[in-house]
Amino acid sequence: MVMSDILLETHGLTKAYNKRNVVDGVDIHVRKGSIYGLIGRNGAGKTTLMKMISGMISTTDGTFEYRGIAGGNKAAYSKIGTLIEIPAIMPKLTARENLKLKCLAYGQDDEKFISDTLQLVGLAKTGKVKAGKFSLGMKQRLGIALAMAGNPEILILDEPINGLDPQGIVEMRDMLMKLNRERGMTIIISSHILAELAKLATDYAIIDNGRIVEESTREELELKCRSKMVFKVGDARTAGAVLKEAGFEGFEVADEETINVFDGYEKAPEMNMKICNSGILVKSFLMETIDLEDYFLNTIRAGSGAVSVKEAV
């Protein structure tokens, strides 16, 4: 991750309630133009972290900065738009009236911005329908439009697809990708629906028990999750040397009994024979494929102890 690309970062950010750290020394690095996915089970600290960054609650310890501007002041918070928990919508006003009121509060009397934003979030044709009669998905889209008042550079969205039906989830995903691509909006988004987040995010932070377990780009995760042939052998280091001497490539010695082969799977039987002929026991070899959801769950388990799949997803 190139540090010059970092738009927002935190340094040891901590929040304690009743002497317990709900967020515990968190360091994250959000790249400009990224969709930064915060992943964690309920109660992991996602919402608390987002609230601290957006100024909704105070920090116990640590700091954050927005492109060199120290957090905790108007200059930093003016760069951040937020939708956390339920949208702050006036139910007796239309979508346009809601957004206009929010824009005026920011000193932004711009009809073109209002029209363009409503078009972007798919609410341009709601006319005189009051927001109180909107579906859940429409209310979420209006909440995002309201978060864009004041032209922030970062949107912080906490579980924006929670409770939506499958069609609503697809529409929300498409809208967020459009915001990111057409307006260059940097987005921090949390979700426990890992399969959906995997289709959207460019960067990830896995959080559990208030701590960041891992921070990765999509490319780094795809590399870790690529398919591989796994050999379990009696002596992996010696077996690796045998394969290298025989001219095989695209493999790595993972530990004392494991060799991972990433290329040339069709040569697995030949590799197996070469290892056996050298006098090394081959216990097994099989193809292994791991998707992002499995990787997240395994990382959480490895980083903070056993976690049930039901809790994590």
N, C-alpha and C positions, 0 to 999 in steps of 0.2 A: 504494500500500500504506500503510494507516494505521499509524503507528508505535506507537500505543497498543495495537494488537491484537497486537503482537509478543510471542511467548512465549519464543522462544529466538533468539539472534543470535550471530554470530561476528564477530571483529574481527581481520583480518589473520592468520587461523589458518594456521600453516605447520608442515610436517613434512619434515625432510630425512633422507635415508639416503645415506651415502657422499658427502656434500656436494652431493647433488642433491635439489631440492625436489620431493617427490612430491605434496604439497599446498602451494600457493604463494600465500600472502596472501589467503585466502578470506574473503569477507564474505557471509553468508547471513542471511536474516530469515524466521523461521518463525512464521506467524500461528497464534494459538490456534484450535483446531477445524479446522485445515486438514489436507489430505493433501498433503504436500510431496514432490514427485517429484524425485529426483536422477538426472539423465540423463547418460550418458557411456559410451564404449566401455570394454572391459576395460583396466585399467591407467590410467584417467583420474584416479584419486584418490578415487573414491566411498567405498570401504571404509575407506581410511585416515582420511578426514574423519570418517566415522561412529565409528570407533574412538576418535578424539581426543575427540569430543563425549561419548561414553559412558564415558570414563575407562579404556579398555582399553589405550591407549598414551599416552605423554606427548607434549606439544607441543614443537616446536623454538622457535616464536615465536608471538605473537598470543594472544588470549584469547577466551573465549566467556562468555555470561551467560544465566541462565535467569530471566526476569522480575525482573531486578535483582539476582539472586544470582550472584556471580562463580563461574564454572566452576572445576573442579579441587578441589572439596570435597564432603563428604558431603551437605550440604544440597542442592546442585545435582544430584548424581548420584542421590539418592533420588527425584527427580522423573522419572527416565528409565529406561524398560525397553528391553532390547536383545535382538535376535536377529540375530547376525552370524555368518556361516558356518554350521556345523552346530549344531543344537539340543543343549544340554547335558542329555541325557535319560538316566535310569537305565533300561537296557533290561529289567531283571528286575522292575521295578515297574510297576503300572498307571498309567493317566493320572491318576487321582485321587491315588494315592500320590506320584507325581512332583510334582504341584502342591502337595499338602499339605506335603511336605518343603521345597519352595521357600518356601512361605508361612511356615512355622515359622522358617526362617532369617531372615525379615524381621520376626519377632515378630508374625505375623498368623495367629492360630488362629481362622479364621472359616469354618465349614463352608458357610454360605450363599454366601459369596464363591466358594468352590471349586466348589460346584454350579452357581452362575450362570455362572461363567467357562467351565466345561466345556460347559455348554449353549450358550453363545454361540459357542464355537469348533467346535461340532459333535461333541464327544467324550463327551457325557453318557451314551451308551448302550454304551460300550466295555466296561463291567463289569470282569471279572477278566482281560481280555486284557492280556498284558504289552506294554509299549511297544516292546520289541525286535521284536515281530511286526507292528507298524504299517506301513502303506504310507508312502511318502515324503510324500504329502500330509498324512496323519494326524500324522506326526512334525513337520511344519512347523506344523500347527495347535497341537500340544502345545507346541512351542517358543514360539509366540506367547502361549499361556496362561501359560507359565512367566515370560515377560517382563512379564506383567501383575501378577505378585506384588508386593505392596507398594503397589498402587494408584498407579502412575506416571501422570503427565499426558501424557507423550510416549512413543510407541513408535518405536524405531529399527530398521528391518527392512532387511536387506541381501539383495537378490535372493530374496525369499520364494517367488517362483513359478518359480525356476530348476529345471529338471528335471521339472516337473509335466506330466502329460498335459493335453489340452485341458479335460477335465471338472474336473480338479484346479485348473486356473488359474481357471476360472469360479467354483468354490467358494471359492477363496482371495480372489478379488476381492469376492464377495458378503459374505464374512465381515468383511473389512477395512472395507467400507462400513458394515456393521452396527455394528462397533466405533466407528467415527467418529460415526455418527448417534445410536446408542442410549446410548453412554457418553461421548460428547463427546470421544473420544480424538483427540489430535493425533498424526499419524503422519508420520514421515520414512521414505520408502521409495526404494530404488534399484532400477533394473532396466535391462537393455539390450533388453527386449521393449517397444519404444516404443508399439506399437499398444495393448497392454494397459494401460500406464501412462496413456495418453491417456484411457482410459475411467474412470480412478480418481482421478487427482490433481486438486487444486484450485489448486495452485501448482507452479511448476517452477524448477529451476536446472539449466542446462546446464553441465557441467564437462568440460574437456579439458586434458590436460597439467597437471593440478593446479590450474587456474585456472577461476574462474567466467566463462563466456562471456556468459551472460545469465541474469537472474532475472525471472520474469514470473508473473502470475496467469493462470488459465485464460481469463478474460474478455479480458485483453490479448492473449493468443495467438490466441483466436478472431477478434479484430478484425484481427490481422495475417494470418490465414489465410483470410479471407473471399474469396469468388469476386469476380472483377473482369474488366472488359474492358480490354485493354491496347492503346493506340494507340502505334505507333512513327512519329514524324513528324520532319520536318526542323528544326522550331523549336517546341519544346513550349510555351515561355512565351508566344510570340505566339499559338499555336493555342489555348492556354488562355484568353487574353484574348478571342479571337474567340468561343469557346464561351460564355464568361460574358456577353458582350455580347448574344449570341443568346438568352440566358435558360436555358441548360442548367445543371443543378446535379448534385451527387453525384459530382464528379470532383476529382482532384488532379493537379498537375504534379509528377511524381516526380523527373525530372531533365531535362537539356537536350533529350532526344529522346523522353521517355516521359510519357504521360498515362494515369492509371488511373481508370476509371469504375466506381463501386461501385453505382450505382442507375440505373434507366432503361435497361437493356441494349437494350430494343426500339428505342431511338432511335439506336443505333449507326450505322446507315446514314445517317440524317439528319445526325448529327454529322460523319461522314466527308465527306459532301458539303459541309457548311459549311466545314470546314477546307480541302478542295480548292479550293473557290470563292474562298477568300481568298488563293490562290496558294502555299499551304504543301504540300509533298510529304508524302503519307501513305504510309509504307513498308509498313505492315501494321497490321491490328487483329484481335485474337483474344481468345477467352474463356480465362481462366487460373484454375485451381483448385488450391490447394495444401493437402495435409493436414498434420496435426501432425508426422508422421514426416518428411515431406519438409522441413518447416520446420526441425526439429531438425538434420537432416543439413546443410542449407544454412547454418545458423547456425554449426555447428562448422567447416565448411569456411571460412567467411568469417572466423571468429575466430582460427583457428590453422593455416590452410593446408589443402591438399587432404587429405581423408580418404576412403578408399574406403567404399562402402556396406557391404560385407561386414564391415569392421572396426567400423563404427558400430552395426550392428544384430546 
